[in-house]
Amino acid sequence: MARREAENLIAKLRQMSEEGAASFFSEVMANEGLRRRLGRAGERFLANKQSFDRNVETILDFVNIPSKRDVRELKARLDHLNSQLVNLSMKLDRMLAQSEGPAAKPRGQRKRPSGDHE
């Protein structure tokens, strides 16, 4: 009997317009059995999708093509490196501004960092 009920509801859905969809879903939600089956179908769909995604990722890895996850991880690493470069650039600018200020030593007397030889 539940199968016939489900088939009738599906037939109704096909006949309804866009405004009737809300009515259809309220009928489905009112039916405990259909609601449970719909929930299980959703769970199975998500499990199948996760399995499919893993399989696609394995195939992409096998043929050396980056997956979405690989690209996201690479983007995060690049963003981190970019922020480090910006910070380093700001520090370098501050150091150069301090060394070029009026209190800076004349050019000939400036102490050279170790490792720099002419």
N, CA, C and O atoms as CSV, one atom per row, in Angstrom:
chain,resi,resn,atom,element,x,y,z
A,1,MET,N,N,0.826,-1.197,0.000
A,1,MET,CA,C,0.000,0.000,0.000
A,1,MET,C,C,0.869,1.259,0.000
A,1,MET,O,O,0.514,2.244,-0.647
A,2,ALA,N,N,1.980,1.247,0.701
A,2,ALA,CA,C,2.847,2.421,0.774
A,2,ALA,C,C,3.447,2.724,-0.593
A,2,ALA,O,O,3.642,3.886,-0.951
A,3,ARG,N,N,3.737,1.673,-1.353
A,3,ARG,CA,C,4.315,1.875,-2.683
A,3,ARG,C,C,3.308,2.578,-3.595
A,3,ARG,O,O,3.670,3.472,-4.360
A,4,ARG,N,N,2.064,2.173,-3.508
A,4,ARG,CA,C,1.014,2.792,-4.327
A,4,ARG,C,C,0.843,4.255,-3.926
A,4,ARG,O,O,0.647,5.119,-4.781
A,5,GLU,N,N,0.918,4.529,-2.619
A,5,GLU,CA,C,0.827,5.905,-2.121
A,5,GLU,C,C,1.951,6.763,-2.690
A,5,GLU,O,O,1.728,7.893,-3.122
A,6,ALA,N,N,3.156,6.210,-2.682
A,6,ALA,CA,C,4.314,6.928,-3.207
A,6,ALA,C,C,4.151,7.194,-4.699
A,6,ALA,O,O,4.459,8.290,-5.168
A,7,GLU,N,N,3.672,6.208,-5.446
A,7,GLU,CA,C,3.462,6.391,-6.884
A,7,GLU,C,C,2.409,7.456,-7.157
A,7,GLU,O,O,2.545,8.249,-8.088
A,8,ASN,N,N,1.355,7.469,-6.339
A,8,ASN,CA,C,0.313,8.493,-6.500
A,8,ASN,C,C,0.873,9.891,-6.232
A,8,ASN,O,O,0.546,10.840,-6.944
A,9,LEU,N,N,1.708,10.013,-5.215
A,9,LEU,CA,C,2.290,11.321,-4.900
A,9,LEU,C,C,3.236,11.780,-6.012
A,9,LEU,O,O,3.287,12.966,-6.338
A,10,ILE,N,N,3.974,10.849,-6.584
A,10,ILE,CA,C,4.874,11.196,-7.687
A,10,ILE,C,C,4.056,11.636,-8.905
A,10,ILE,O,O,4.431,12.592,-9.583
A,11,ALA,N,N,2.975,10.970,-9.181
A,11,ALA,CA,C,2.108,11.358,-10.299
A,11,ALA,C,C,1.532,12.751,-10.066
A,11,ALA,O,O,1.437,13.557,-10.992
A,12,LYS,N,N,1.151,13.022,-8.824
A,12,LYS,CA,C,0.640,14.358,-8.491
A,12,LYS,C,C,1.710,15.413,-8.725
A,12,LYS,O,O,1.428,16.488,-9.253
A,13,LEU,N,N,2.924,15.103,-8.335
A,13,LEU,CA,C,4.028,16.053,-8.489
A,13,LEU,C,C,4.244,16.406,-9.958
A,13,LEU,O,O,4.498,17.563,-10.293
A,14,ARG,N,N,4.142,15.424,-10.818
A,14,ARG,CA,C,4.318,15.661,-12.256
A,14,ARG,C,C,3.247,16.602,-12.787
A,14,ARG,O,O,3.514,17.394,-13.691
A,15,GLN,N,N,2.052,16.528,-12.243
A,15,GLN,CA,C,0.933,17.339,-12.734
A,15,GLN,C,C,0.951,18.758,-12.160
A,15,GLN,O,O,0.395,19.680,-12.755
A,16,MET,N,N,1.576,18.920,-11.033
A,16,MET,CA,C,1.531,20.227,-10.367
A,16,MET,C,C,2.454,21.240,-11.012
A,16,MET,O,O,3.456,20.894,-11.639
A,17,SER,N,N,2.090,22.496,-10.842
A,17,SER,CA,C,2.964,23.573,-11.303
A,17,SER,C,C,3.937,23.942,-10.179
A,17,SER,O,O,3.969,23.292,-9.135
A,18,GLU,N,N,4.706,24.967,-10.402
A,18,GLU,CA,C,5.719,25.380,-9.424
A,18,GLU,C,C,5.087,25.732,-8.076
A,18,GLU,O,O,5.658,25.420,-7.031
A,19,GLU,N,N,3.951,26.358,-8.085
A,19,GLU,CA,C,3.303,26.740,-6.821
A,19,GLU,C,C,2.745,25.539,-6.062
A,19,GLU,O,O,2.526,25.612,-4.853
A,20,GLY,N,N,2.514,24.430,-6.775
A,20,GLY,CA,C,2.003,23.232,-6.122
A,20,GLY,C,C,3.083,22.410,-5.444
A,20,GLY,O,O,2.768,21.488,-4.692
A,21,ALA,N,N,4.353,22.720,-5.690
A,21,ALA,CA,C,5.445,21.940,-5.103
A,21,ALA,C,C,5.443,22.027,-3.578
A,21,ALA,O,O,5.713,21.038,-2.897
A,22,ALA,N,N,5.141,23.203,-3.048
A,22,ALA,CA,C,5.101,23.360,-1.591
A,22,ALA,C,C,4.026,22.462,-0.986
A,22,ALA,O,O,4.224,21.858,0.068
A,23,SER,N,N,2.896,22.384,-1.664
A,23,SER,CA,C,1.812,21.524,-1.201
A,23,SER,C,C,2.239,20.056,-1.214
A,23,SER,O,O,1.940,19.304,-0.286
A,24,PHE,N,N,2.951,19.653,-2.290
A,24,PHE,CA,C,3.439,18.282,-2.398
A,24,PHE,C,C,4.365,17.941,-1.234
A,24,PHE,O,O,4.217,16.897,-0.598
A,25,PHE,N,N,5.319,18.826,-0.961
A,25,PHE,CA,C,6.275,18.532,0.107
A,25,PHE,C,C,5.623,18.535,1.485
A,25,PHE,O,O,6.061,17.806,2.375
A,26,SER,N,N,4.603,19.330,1.670
A,26,SER,CA,C,3.908,19.284,2.966
A,26,SER,C,C,3.172,17.943,3.112
A,26,SER,O,O,3.097,17.404,4.216
A,27,GLU,N,N,2.624,17.395,2.003
A,27,GLU,CA,C,1.990,16.072,2.060
A,27,GLU,C,C,3.027,14.989,2.373
A,27,GLU,O,O,2.774,14.085,3.169
A,28,VAL,N,N,4.196,15.094,1.736
A,28,VAL,CA,C,5.257,14.110,1.981
A,28,VAL,C,C,5.686,14.170,3.440
A,28,VAL,O,O,5.859,13.136,4.086
A,29,MET,N,N,5.855,15.376,3.954
A,29,MET,CA,C,6.304,15.524,5.340
A,29,MET,C,C,5.235,15.035,6.328
A,29,MET,O,O,5.561,14.636,7.446
A,30,ALA,N,N,4.002,15.066,5.928
A,30,ALA,CA,C,2.928,14.589,6.798
A,30,ALA,C,C,2.895,13.063,6.860
A,30,ALA,O,O,2.373,12.499,7.821
A,31,ASN,N,N,3.442,12.390,5.853
A,31,ASN,CA,C,3.438,10.940,5.804
A,31,ASN,C,C,4.746,10.418,6.406
A,31,ASN,O,O,5.813,10.578,5.811
A,32,GLU,N,N,4.664,9.803,7.566
A,32,GLU,CA,C,5.849,9.329,8.304
A,32,GLU,C,C,6.697,8.360,7.484
A,32,GLU,O,O,7.922,8.479,7.459
A,33,GLY,N,N,6.065,7.417,6.824
A,33,GLY,CA,C,6.806,6.423,6.040
A,33,GLY,C,C,7.577,7.052,4.888
A,33,GLY,O,O,8.746,6.737,4.667
A,34,LEU,N,N,6.915,7.942,4.156
A,34,LEU,CA,C,7.588,8.614,3.048
A,34,LEU,C,C,8.739,9.494,3.554
A,34,LEU,O,O,9.800,9.574,2.935
A,35,ARG,N,N,8.501,10.142,4.680
A,35,ARG,CA,C,9.527,11.011,5.254
A,35,ARG,C,C,10.775,10.200,5.619
A,35,ARG,O,O,11.900,10.627,5.357
A,36,ARG,N,N,10.563,9.030,6.224
A,36,ARG,CA,C,11.707,8.163,6.582
A,36,ARG,C,C,12.443,7.684,5.338
A,36,ARG,O,O,13.672,7.721,5.281
A,37,ARG,N,N,11.676,7.230,4.334
A,37,ARG,CA,C,12.303,6.753,3.099
A,37,ARG,C,C,13.060,7.862,2.387
A,37,ARG,O,O,14.141,7.636,1.844
A,38,LEU,N,N,12.492,9.051,2.390
A,38,LEU,CA,C,13.160,10.192,1.776
A,38,LEU,C,C,14.473,10.508,2.523
A,38,LEU,O,O,15.486,10.826,1.902
A,39,GLY,N,N,14.439,10.417,3.830
A,39,GLY,CA,C,15.652,10.639,4.627
A,39,GLY,C,C,16.722,9.604,4.325
A,39,GLY,O,O,17.895,9.943,4.163
A,40,ARG,N,N,16.314,8.329,4.249
A,40,ARG,CA,C,17.284,7.266,3.927
A,40,ARG,C,C,17.844,7.432,2.524
A,40,ARG,O,O,19.032,7.209,2.294
A,41,ALA,N,N,16.986,7.824,1.584
A,41,ALA,CA,C,17.457,8.042,0.213
A,41,ALA,C,C,18.480,9.175,0.182
A,41,ALA,O,O,19.481,9.097,-0.530
A,42,GLY,N,N,18.225,10.216,0.949
A,42,GLY,CA,C,19.171,11.327,1.026
A,42,GLY,C,C,20.499,10.888,1.615
A,42,GLY,O,O,21.560,11.286,1.133
A,43,GLU,N,N,20.443,10.060,2.668
A,43,GLU,CA,C,21.684,9.557,3.291
A,43,GLU,C,C,22.466,8.693,2.301
A,43,GLU,O,O,23.686,8.815,2.193
A,44,ARG,N,N,21.762,7.825,1.583
A,44,ARG,CA,C,22.434,6.970,0.591
A,44,ARG,C,C,23.039,7.811,-0.532
A,44,ARG,O,O,24.139,7.535,-1.011
A,45,PHE,N,N,22.300,8.838,-0.940
A,45,PHE,CA,C,22.810,9.721,-1.989
A,45,PHE,C,C,24.117,10.377,-1.545
A,45,PHE,O,O,25.081,10.414,-2.310
A,46,LEU,N,N,24.158,10.895,-0.316
A,46,LEU,CA,C,25.374,11.548,0.180
A,46,LEU,C,C,26.529,10.559,0.313
A,46,LEU,O,O,27.672,10.893,0.003
A,47,ALA,N,N,26.233,9.343,0.773
A,47,ALA,CA,C,27.282,8.328,0.893
A,47,ALA,C,C,27.830,7.967,-0.493
A,47,ALA,O,O,29.041,7.834,-0.673
A,48,ASN,N,N,26.931,7.810,-1.467
A,48,ASN,CA,C,27.364,7.496,-2.833
A,48,ASN,C,C,28.174,8.641,-3.427
A,48,ASN,O,O,29.159,8.410,-4.129
A,49,LYS,N,N,27.763,9.869,-3.150
A,49,LYS,CA,C,28.490,11.025,-3.670
A,49,LYS,C,C,29.893,11.075,-3.075
A,49,LYS,O,O,30.857,11.346,-3.792
A,50,GLN,N,N,30.019,10.818,-1.785
A,50,GLN,CA,C,31.344,10.820,-1.158
A,50,GLN,C,C,32.233,9.737,-1.753
A,50,GLN,O,O,33.416,9.963,-2.011
A,51,SER,N,N,31.664,8.576,-1.966
A,51,SER,CA,C,32.416,7.477,-2.574
A,51,SER,C,C,32.836,7.844,-3.997
A,51,SER,O,O,33.975,7.599,-4.393
A,52,PHE,N,N,31.935,8.419,-4.748
A,52,PHE,CA,C,32.230,8.851,-6.118
A,52,PHE,C,C,33.348,9.895,-6.119
A,52,PHE,O,O,34.280,9.812,-6.920
A,53,ASP,N,N,33.252,10.874,-5.222
A,53,ASP,CA,C,34.277,11.922,-5.134
A,53,ASP,C,C,35.646,11.328,-4.819
A,53,ASP,O,O,36.651,11.737,-5.401
A,54,ARG,N,N,35.688,10.358,-3.892
A,54,ARG,CA,C,36.969,9.706,-3.561
A,54,ARG,C,C,37.529,8.973,-4.775
A,54,ARG,O,O,38.727,9.042,-5.050
A,55,ASN,N,N,36.659,8.269,-5.502
A,55,ASN,CA,C,37.107,7.532,-6.684
A,55,ASN,C,C,37.640,8.476,-7.763
A,55,ASN,O,O,38.669,8.200,-8.379
A,56,VAL,N,N,36.947,9.576,-7.988
A,56,VAL,CA,C,37.401,10.549,-8.987
A,56,VAL,C,C,38.745,11.130,-8.559
A,56,VAL,O,O,39.648,11.280,-9.382
A,57,GLU,N,N,38.879,11.455,-7.278
A,57,GLU,CA,C,40.137,11.994,-6.770
A,57,GLU,C,C,41.282,10.997,-6.952
A,57,GLU,O,O,42.397,11.389,-7.294
A,58,THR,N,N,41.014,9.719,-6.725
A,58,THR,CA,C,42.034,8.679,-6.914
A,58,THR,C,C,42.452,8.595,-8.379
A,58,THR,O,O,43.640,8.484,-8.681
A,59,ILE,N,N,41.492,8.647,-9.279
A,59,ILE,CA,C,41.799,8.589,-10.713
A,59,ILE,C,C,42.605,9.815,-11.133
A,59,ILE,O,O,43.588,9.691,-11.864
A,60,LEU,N,N,42.194,10.996,-10.676
A,60,LEU,CA,C,42.927,12.216,-11.019
A,60,LEU,C,C,44.366,12.154,-10.507
A,60,LEU,O,O,45.301,12.566,-11.193
A,61,ASP,N,N,44.523,11.636,-9.301
A,61,ASP,CA,C,45.865,11.501,-8.735
A,61,ASP,C,C,46.695,10.523,-9.567
A,61,ASP,O,O,47.884,10.746,-9.794
A,62,PHE,N,N,46.067,9.451,-10.014
A,62,PHE,CA,C,46.758,8.428,-10.804
A,62,PHE,C,C,47.290,9.000,-12.120
A,62,PHE,O,O,48.385,8.645,-12.556
A,63,VAL,N,N,46.511,9.888,-12.752
A,63,VAL,CA,C,46.933,10.470,-14.030
A,63,VAL,C,C,47.599,11.835,-13.846
A,63,VAL,O,O,47.789,12.575,-14.812
A,64,ASN,N,N,47.947,12.160,-12.611
A,64,ASN,CA,C,48.688,13.379,-12.288
A,64,ASN,C,C,47.931,14.665,-12.620
A,64,ASN,O,O,48.530,15.626,-13.104
A,65,ILE,N,N,46.645,14.693,-12.368
A,65,ILE,CA,C,45.830,15.896,-12.550
A,65,ILE,C,C,45.379,16.329,-11.155
A,65,ILE,O,O,44.837,15.520,-10.403
A,66,PRO,N,N,45.599,17.596,-10.803
A,66,PRO,CA,C,45.211,18.039,-9.456
A,66,PRO,C,C,43.690,18.040,-9.282
A,66,PRO,O,O,42.938,18.382,-10.195
A,67,SER,N,N,43.267,17.649,-8.087
A,67,SER,CA,C,41.838,17.662,-7.772
A,67,SER,C,C,41.470,19.030,-7.209
A,67,SER,O,O,42.341,19.876,-7.003
A,68,LYS,N,N,40.176,19.245,-6.960
A,68,LYS,CA,C,39.730,20.499,-6.349
A,68,LYS,C,C,40.413,20.702,-4.997
A,68,LYS,O,O,40.830,21.810,-4.660
A,69,ARG,N,N,40.520,19.633,-4.241
A,69,ARG,CA,C,41.147,19.715,-2.917
A,69,ARG,C,C,42.605,20.129,-3.055
A,69,ARG,O,O,43.092,20.959,-2.288
A,70,ASP,N,N,43.311,19.547,-4.043
A,70,ASP,CA,C,44.719,19.906,-4.269
A,70,ASP,C,C,44.847,21.389,-4.606
A,70,ASP,O,O,45.733,22.078,-4.100
A,71,VAL,N,N,43.954,21.868,-5.465
A,71,VAL,CA,C,44.001,23.272,-5.867
A,71,VAL,C,C,43.693,24.175,-4.675
A,71,VAL,O,O,44.339,25.208,-4.497
A,72,ARG,N,N,42.704,23.792,-3.852
A,72,ARG,CA,C,42.378,24.594,-2.656
A,72,ARG,C,C,43.557,24.646,-1.697
A,72,ARG,O,O,43.872,25.706,-1.155
A,73,GLU,N,N,44.218,23.490,-1.482
A,73,GLU,CA,C,45.375,23.459,-0.587
A,73,GLU,C,C,46.508,24.317,-1.136
A,73,GLU,O,O,47.164,25.036,-0.383
A,74,LEU,N,N,46.739,24.246,-2.428
A,74,LEU,CA,C,47.790,25.055,-3.052
A,74,LEU,C,C,47.467,26.537,-2.931
A,74,LEU,O,O,48.352,27.347,-2.655
A,75,LYS,N,N,46.205,26.893,-3.136
A,75,LYS,CA,C,45.798,28.295,-3.005
A,75,LYS,C,C,46.017,28.785,-1.582
A,75,LYS,O,O,46.486,29.905,-1.380
A,76,ALA,N,N,45.687,27.967,-0.602
A,76,ALA,CA,C,45.889,28.363,0.798
A,76,ALA,C,C,47.377,28.576,1.077
A,76,ALA,O,O,47.752,29.530,1.759
A,77,ARG,N,N,48.218,27.694,0.555
A,77,ARG,CA,C,49.662,27.846,0.752
A,77,ARG,C,C,50.180,29.103,0.061
A,77,ARG,O,O,51.008,29.823,0.620
A,78,LEU,N,N,49.699,29.370,-1.145
A,78,LEU,CA,C,50.111,30.580,-1.860
A,78,LEU,C,C,49.643,31.844,-1.139
A,78,LEU,O,O,50.378,32.828,-1.066
A,79,ASP,N,N,48.425,31.814,-0.610
A,79,ASP,CA,C,47.924,32.960,0.157
A,79,ASP,C,C,48.796,33.219,1.382
A,79,ASP,O,O,49.100,34.368,1.703
A,80,HIS,N,N,49.194,32.150,2.061
A,80,HIS,CA,C,50.051,32.271,3.240
A,80,HIS,C,C,51.412,32.855,2.851
A,80,HIS,O,O,51.914,33.765,3.511
A,81,LEU,N,N,52.002,32.328,1.780
A,81,LEU,CA,C,53.291,32.851,1.317
A,81,LEU,C,C,53.184,34.312,0.889
A,81,LEU,O,O,54.082,35.110,1.153
A,82,ASN,N,N,52.091,34.651,0.234
A,82,ASN,CA,C,51.878,36.027,-0.192
A,82,ASN,C,C,51.804,36.961,1.006
A,82,ASN,O,O,52.388,38.044,0.982
A,83,SER,N,N,51.097,36.558,2.049
A,83,SER,CA,C,51.010,37.409,3.243
A,83,SER,C,C,52.372,37.536,3.917
A,83,SER,O,O,52.700,38.599,4.445
A,84,GLN,N,N,53.165,36.471,3.907
A,84,GLN,CA,C,54.513,36.551,4.468
A,84,GLN,C,C,55.379,37.512,3.652
A,84,GLN,O,O,56.157,38.276,4.223
A,85,LEU,N,N,55.253,37.483,2.334
A,85,LEU,CA,C,56.002,38.410,1.482
A,85,LEU,C,C,55.599,39.857,1.735
A,85,LEU,O,O,56.457,40.740,1.769
A,86,VAL,N,N,54.321,40.106,1.911
A,86,VAL,CA,C,53.851,41.460,2.204
A,86,VAL,C,C,54.438,41.930,3.532
A,86,VAL,O,O,54.919,43.058,3.631
A,87,ASN,N,N,54.402,41.071,4.554
A,87,ASN,CA,C,54.974,41.436,5.859
A,87,ASN,C,C,56.467,41.712,5.739
A,87,ASN,O,O,56.969,42.686,6.302
A,88,LEU,N,N,57.169,40.866,5.015
A,88,LEU,CA,C,58.607,41.043,4.829
A,88,LEU,C,C,58.896,42.353,4.094
A,88,LEU,O,O,59.824,43.079,4.451
A,89,SER,N,N,58.116,42.644,3.088
A,89,SER,CA,C,58.283,43.876,2.325
A,89,SER,C,C,58.066,45.100,3.220
A,89,SER,O,O,58.810,46.077,3.136
A,90,MET,N,N,57.051,45.041,4.069
A,90,MET,CA,C,56.789,46.159,4.978
A,90,MET,C,C,57.951,46.353,5.951
A,90,MET,O,O,58.368,47.482,6.209
A,91,LYS,N,N,58.467,45.254,6.484
A,91,LYS,CA,C,59.606,45.347,7.409
A,91,LYS,C,C,60.830,45.909,6.707
A,91,LYS,O,O,61.541,46.740,7.272
A,92,LEU,N,N,61.080,45.473,5.499
A,92,LEU,CA,C,62.215,45.959,4.721
A,92,LEU,C,C,62.073,47.451,4.443
A,92,LEU,O,O,63.041,48.203,4.557
A,93,ASP,N,N,60.867,47.876,4.077
A,93,ASP,CA,C,60.620,49.304,3.848
A,93,ASP,C,C,60.897,50.118,5.105
A,93,ASP,O,O,61.495,51.192,5.030
A,94,ARG,N,N,60.464,49.614,6.266
A,94,ARG,CA,C,60.721,50.320,7.533
A,94,ARG,C,C,62.209,50.404,7.816
A,94,ARG,O,O,62.713,51.452,8.219
A,95,MET,N,N,62.916,49.292,7.604
A,95,MET,CA,C,64.359,49.288,7.856
A,95,MET,C,C,65.079,50.267,6.928
A,95,MET,O,O,65.980,50.986,7.360
A,96,LEU,N,N,64.686,50.293,5.662
A,96,LEU,CA,C,65.306,51.225,4.714
A,96,LEU,C,C,64.992,52.671,5.073
A,96,LEU,O,O,65.851,53.545,4.963
A,97,ALA,N,N,63.753,52.920,5.505
A,97,ALA,CA,C,63.375,54.282,5.902
A,97,ALA,C,C,64.180,54.729,7.114
A,97,ALA,O,O,64.592,55.887,7.190
A,98,GLN,N,N,64.409,53.825,8.062
A,98,GLN,CA,C,65.195,54.171,9.249
A,98,GLN,C,C,66.645,54.445,8.878
A,98,GLN,O,O,67.254,55.376,9.406
A,99,SER,N,N,67.198,53.655,7.985
A,99,SER,CA,C,68.608,53.823,7.628
A,99,SER,C,C,68.825,55.056,6.759
A,99,SER,O,O,69.941,55.575,6.721
A,100,GLU,N,N,67.809,55.541,6.063
A,100,GLU,CA,C,67.933,56.723,5.221
A,100,GLU,C,C,67.514,57.993,5.938
A,100,GLU,O,O,67.573,59.076,5.354
A,101,GLY,N,N,67.095,57.886,7.179
A,101,GLY,CA,C,66.655,59.046,7.949
A,101,GLY,C,C,67.811,59.979,8.255
A,101,GLY,O,O,68.961,59.645,7.970
A,102,PRO,N,N,67.525,61.179,8.848
A,102,PRO,CA,C,68.568,62.169,9.138
A,102,PRO,C,C,69.595,61.673,10.164
A,102,PRO,O,O,70.726,62.158,10.174
A,103,ALA,N,N,69.231,60.734,11.010
A,103,ALA,CA,C,70.158,60.231,12.030
A,103,ALA,C,C,71.045,59.119,11.494
A,103,ALA,O,O,71.875,58.577,12.224
A,104,ALA,N,N,70.872,58.776,10.220
A,104,ALA,CA,C,71.657,57.681,9.642
A,104,ALA,C,C,73.117,58.090,9.521
A,104,ALA,O,O,73.433,59.268,9.351
A,105,LYS,N,N,73.994,57.114,9.608
A,105,LYS,CA,C,75.431,57.355,9.475
A,105,LYS,C,C,75.747,57.727,8.040
A,105,LYS,O,O,75.038,57.309,7.125
A,106,PRO,N,N,76.796,58.505,7.826
A,106,PRO,CA,C,77.206,58.783,6.446
A,106,PRO,C,C,77.550,57.483,5.746
A,106,PRO,O,O,77.897,56.495,6.394
A,107,ARG,N,N,77.456,57.482,4.436
A,107,ARG,CA,C,77.600,56.264,3.647
A,107,ARG,C,C,78.903,55.535,3.896
A,107,ARG,O,O,78.893,54.307,3.982
A,108,GLY,N,N,79.984,56.204,4.012
A,108,GLY,CA,C,81.269,55.547,4.177
A,108,GLY,C,C,81.429,54.888,5.531
A,108,GLY,O,O,82.234,53.967,5.669
A,109,GLN,N,N,80.680,55.334,6.542
A,109,GLN,CA,C,80.851,54.809,7.897
A,109,GLN,C,C,79.805,53.757,8.259
A,109,GLN,O,O,79.821,53.229,9.371
A,110,ARG,N,N,78.928,53.460,7.364
A,110,ARG,CA,C,77.853,52.504,7.641
A,110,ARG,C,C,78.459,51.122,7.852
A,110,ARG,O,O,79.305,50.683,7.073
A,111,LYS,N,N,78.026,50.441,8.906
A,111,LYS,CA,C,78.517,49.091,9.200
A,111,LYS,C,C,77.889,48.113,8.195
A,111,LYS,O,O,76.684,48.141,7.944
A,112,ARG,N,N,78.730,47.261,7.637
A,112,ARG,CA,C,78.238,46.270,6.669
A,112,ARG,C,C,77.827,44.999,7.388
A,112,ARG,O,O,78.484,44.560,8.332
A,113,PRO,N,N,76.737,44.418,6.929
A,113,PRO,CA,C,76.330,43.126,7.542
A,113,PRO,C,C,77.364,42.068,7.233
A,113,PRO,O,O,78.015,42.106,6.189
A,114,SER,N,N,77.516,41.110,8.158
A,114,SER,CA,C,78.499,40.057,7.942
A,114,SER,C,C,78.101,39.263,6.718
A,114,SER,O,O,76.923,39.005,6.472
A,115,GLY,N,N,79.117,38.883,5.953
A,115,GLY,CA,C,78.848,38.095,4.741
A,115,GLY,C,C,78.896,38.956,3.500
A,115,GLY,O,O,79.045,38.411,2.406
A,116,ASP,N,N,78.774,40.300,3.605
A,116,ASP,CA,C,78.850,41.179,2.448
A,116,ASP,C,C,80.282,41.618,2.257
A,116,ASP,O,O,80.838,42.245,3.159
A,117,HIS,N,N,80.889,41.333,1.169
A,117,HIS,CA,C,82.253,41.740,0.857
A,117,HIS,C,C,82.251,42.335,-0.526
A,117,HIS,O,O,81.549,41.867,-1.423
A,118,GLU,N,N,83.054,43.384,-0.691
A,118,GLU,CA,C,83.156,43.990,-2.023
A,118,GLU,C,C,84.256,43.401,-2.803
A,118,GLU,O,O,84.483,43.795,-3.947
